[in-house]
């Protein structure tokens, strides 16, 4: 009986974790994305160049296609699309903050701030789109300070 209850408890926790990931809001998804993305860059990984499959969990297929087209264009892409800058600051890696997102139907937008030093921050406007798997990043723009 105890083993059965333990197995049921583990199964319920697993289902709860899967459902929580699906219903996470745009704030949580964008914070998780930027934390993962900056961590990868700090380890000298390049999620975009290496076609990291985890990008598919966070980014719409349309945006990924747009980025790949920009990369292959004759002029290339000067800035990292998700950072809207050529490089990142080490101080951004552990300092990602997200404002409340405004949801309008299947889209949402909100501010993401990278870094906590006002002299070394990147302010981004992130637009997300909801699909059958949850919220995904669909556009990123640099905000003026």
C-alpha positions in Angstrom: 0.0 0.0 0.0 2.8 2.4 0.9 4.6 1.7 -2.4 1.4 2.4 -4.3 0.9 5.7 -2.5 4.5 6.7 -3.1 4.2 5.8 -6.9 0.9 7.8 -7.1 2.6 10.8 -5.4 5.5 10.7 -7.7 3.2 10.5 -10.7 1.1 13.5 -9.5 4.3 15.6 -9.0 5.5 14.7 -12.5 2.1 15.6 -14.1 2.0 18.8 -12.0 5.5 19.9 -13.3 4.5 19.2 -16.9 1.3 21.2 -16.6 3.0 24.0 -14.8 5.5 24.4 -17.6 2.6 24.5 -20.2 0.7 27.1 -18.3 3.6 29.3 -17.3 3.0 32.9 -18.0 5.0 35.1 -20.4 7.0 36.6 -17.5 8.2 33.2 -16.3 9.0 32.0 -19.8 11.0 35.1 -20.7 12.9 35.1 -17.4 13.7 31.4 -17.9 14.8 32.0 -21.5 17.1 34.8 -20.8 18.6 33.0 -17.7 19.3 30.0 -19.9 20.5 32.0 -22.9 23.0 34.1 -21.0 24.2 31.1 -19.1 24.9 29.3 -22.4 26.8 32.4 -23.7 28.8 32.6 -20.6 30.0 29.0 -21.2 31.1 29.9 -24.7 28.1 28.1 -26.2 26.1 29.8 -29.0 22.5 28.5 -28.9 21.6 30.1 -32.3 24.7 29.0 -34.2 24.5 25.5 -32.8 20.8 25.2 -33.5 20.2 24.3 -29.8 16.9 22.4 -29.7 16.0 24.2 -26.5 15.4 27.4 -28.6 12.3 25.7 -30.0 10.9 25.6 -26.4 11.2 29.4 -26.1 11.0 30.9 -29.5 8.4 30.8 -32.3 9.4 29.0 -35.5 8.7 32.3 -37.4 11.2 34.2 -35.4 13.8 31.5 -35.7 13.3 31.4 -39.4 13.7 35.3 -39.5 17.0 35.1 -37.5 18.4 32.3 -39.8 17.6 34.4 -42.9 19.3 37.5 -41.3 22.4 35.4 -40.4 22.7 34.1 -44.0 22.0 37.5 -45.7 24.9 39.2 -47.4 25.2 41.8 -44.6 24.8 39.2 -41.9 23.5 40.1 -38.5 25.6 42.6 -36.5 23.8 42.2 -33.1 22.6 39.2 -31.2 18.9 39.3 -31.9 17.8 38.4 -28.3 20.2 40.8 -26.7 19.9 43.6 -29.3 23.7 44.1 -28.9 26.9 42.7 -30.2 27.9 41.2 -26.9 26.7 40.6 -23.4 28.0 41.8 -20.1 29.0 39.3 -17.5 26.9 41.2 -15.0 23.8 40.3 -17.0 24.2 36.5 -16.5 22.7 36.3 -13.0 20.6 39.5 -13.2 17.5 39.1 -15.4 14.4 40.9 -14.3 11.0 40.9 -16.0 8.1 43.4 -15.7 4.5 42.4 -15.8 3.5 41.5 -19.3 0.4 42.9 -20.9 -1.6 40.1 -22.5 -3.8 40.9 -25.5 -5.4 37.7 -26.8 -2.7 35.4 -28.1 0.1 38.0 -27.8 1.9 39.5 -24.8 4.6 42.1 -24.3 6.7 43.3 -21.5 10.0 44.6 -20.4 13.1 42.5 -19.7 16.1 44.1 -18.0 19.5 42.5 -18.2 21.9 43.5 -15.4 21.3 45.4 -12.2 23.8 48.3 -12.6 22.0 51.2 -14.3 25.3 52.0 -16.1 25.5 48.4 -17.5 22.0 47.3 -18.3 20.2 46.3 -21.4 16.4 47.1 -21.6 14.4 45.0 -24.0 10.8 45.0 -25.1 9.9 41.3 -25.6 6.8 40.3 -27.5 5.5 36.8 -27.1 2.9 34.6 -28.9 0.9 31.8 -27.3 0.6 28.6 -29.3 -0.6 25.1 -28.3 2.6 24.5 -26.2 2.5 27.9 -24.3 4.1 31.3 -24.6 7.1 31.8 -27.0 9.2 34.8 -27.9 8.2 36.3 -31.2 10.1 39.6 -31.2 12.7 41.6 -29.3 13.4 45.3 -29.5 15.9 47.4 -27.6 14.3 50.0 -25.4 15.8 53.4 -24.9 16.9 54.3 -21.3 
